[in-house]
Amino acid sequence: MPVRRRRSTALAAAVATATTLGATALAALGGATTASAAEAPLADYELTWGIKQSYRTYVGMFGSFTASEGAGQAPGSGAFTFTDGTGTYDTTAHTVDLAFRGRLVSASAAHHFEVTLTDLRFDSGAGEITADVTTVDTSGATPTKKGDDVPLAKVAVTRTMTDMATTLTTEAGEYLGSDGYAGAAGDPLTVVKKTPPTTEPTTGPTPGPTGEPTTGEPSKEPTTDPEPTDPQTTPATREPSPTASTSAAPSAPATTAPATTAPTKGEIADGTLGWGVKESFRAYVVGTVAKGRVTVSGGATQSAGNGAFTFKDATGTYDTDADKLTATFKGAVNFKGHESGGSYGLDLTLSNLKATLDGGTGTLSADVNSLGTQTKGVVLADLEAKSGDLKAAQDVVTVDDVAATLTAAGAKAFGDFYRAGTALDTVDLSVALSDDARLPDGGGSDTSGGTSGGSGTAGGSTGGGTGTAGGTGSTVGGTGTTTGGSLGGGSLASTGSDIPGPALGAAAGAAVVVGAGAVYAARRRRTQGRSAE
């Protein structure tokens, strides 16, 4: 259950009522006692908020997030979800006050910080998100900082409580490690009621919203409470699905069953591999630090929004009885950035990708060309599937969400930009075992040879904007500062990124000030000879 709030919810409701009715009305109503009587209990709510995309990108580049105890994170370094929200609904002021379960830790061993959020709360009357926050400098250079009910963001509350605009507070900047976050636009916030699945079929056909907030005051809440949107849309989307599934189910096997069945071992007829390399790396390349671009060629495609890549036309062998698979894919992707005088400090091409699986584990390798030096067959990542079984369905073997972990050789290929053992984007693999088999859609939307990203504006956009001139993708940091600016409070001079300064060690902070591009280029030059081995 959520931690009990330290200030009285009855008092908070009374304050909200006073704002609406006036102080004299509050006195006439008998103060907090009357406000408490106007509250109805709420339960089973869920809150989704990403804090700020540039903050997630920064942490993902140099560390990781760990969500537990009821919290979760969407794939691809997405937004965070906090569950089991309980609290009260003020039927007079029409406000909600909810506390959520979940623990979120952002940490980086390289930059010596660990930030923990718990007891996340949403108060629509106050229009804010609060949390208990603990910030630890793991190097021991600064003392641990703790705060209860820290206001992290102001919220532009709407009736539906979906996609509400947020603005980060000064306190958010203090605890997250950068004054630049203060006043910056945060990610949108959504608060919805999660109806238990067992009750949905019975409430779906009936006017579900009237019973939404349980036993409080059904006649008032459907028209005033923000929550009816979710119950209305949930049954609507579910009612057509049984009809669609029952009608489609018989026909699908009928058309595909006559197809010839492939043997249990042989040569792969076709296949696709979906992989984003690493989301934070893609964002870095097109962001305001590298000011670069991502280009696909040779039949590879990239999803919109600087998304993941799809490599096609697989060749190789399979053995479903032995659960073994070796597949090589066509297509290439090039990462280019840190341009100076027509040359680039970052120029990395991955091509001829090859995936192997044996009982659920394997490797992902590629030909690597970095700054003109090519090395073939570099094992970039160790792979681990959720299951060791390779099962064919309609002559297609599909293995999704395969965990990929950077190897020591892969770290060298990236110029030691990431350490060995770093989690890369997951791999989606589909191979056709016969010419008649039909592969799922690869998902790439850019044409072969297309580019993503472009040159960003110096200094970055205000508040850590996510766009770059000439392309999509998020920046590594946030508010940029002018060249020669101060490092005080965590703002970084001349880099165009808003990397939390207080959390950085002295050496790491100096390296960032000099410029991530210079560091990367220097590392690549030092390792050029070694990577060719």
Disulfide bonds with the S-S distance in Angstrom:
none
